[in-house]
Amino acid sequence: MDLGTRYRIVGIEVVGLGVFLLLILMLQLLESNWNHSVEAFDYVYAIIGITLILVGLEILSLNKLLLAQ
């Protein structure tokens, strides 16, 4: 397996993990009827999920640069 394929797999998995965390966040808020104690903790999920999505997208964009060289 070449390096570009490995980076693509890692990038997709990191984006998927970020999306999964955001889905968990939404499910927790919906199940708790937007309880304030749950909302306070869900900021952590939101920050981590958005960060993982951005890091995964950056890995995928760097993979395009790697393949272009």
N, C-alpha and C positions, 0 to 999 in steps of 0.2 A: 504494500500500500504506500503510495507516494505521500509526500509532505502536504501537498495541497488538499488531498482527500481527508487527511487527518485534521487539518485546520477547519475544513468545512464541517466535518462531523462534530468537532468540539464547539464550533460557533453555533450550529443548529441546536445542540444540546443545551448550551448556556441560555440561548433565547427561549427554548422550551421550558427550562427551569424557571426563568423569570415570569413567563406567561402563567405557568402553573401556580407560582406564588401569588400572582394577582388574582387568579381564579379562586384560590383558597381564601384570599382576603374578601372577595365579594361574597362567597358562600358563608363565611363567618358573620359578615355584617347582615346578610339576609336572614340567617338562622337566629341571630340575636335580636332581630327587629331594631337594628341600629342602636344597640346599647352603648352608652358612653364609655363604660369600662373596656368594652371590646374595641371601640373606635380608637382609644388611646394606644392600645397595643398594635392595632393594624397599621399605624404609620410606619412601624418597623418593617412589616411585610411589604408595604408600598415602596419604601425607599430601596429595600434590597431587590425587589422584583424589577423595578425600573432600572436600577443599576445593572442587574444581570442582563436585561434586554439590551441596554446600550453597549455593554462589554461584548456581548455576543455579536451584535451588529458590527462592532469595530473589528472583531476577529474575522468576520466574513469579508469586510472591506479590505482588510490587510491580506486576506487570502487572494483577492482579485489582483492586488499589486504583486504578490508573490508569483502568481501564474503569469503575469504580464512580463516579468523579467526573464 
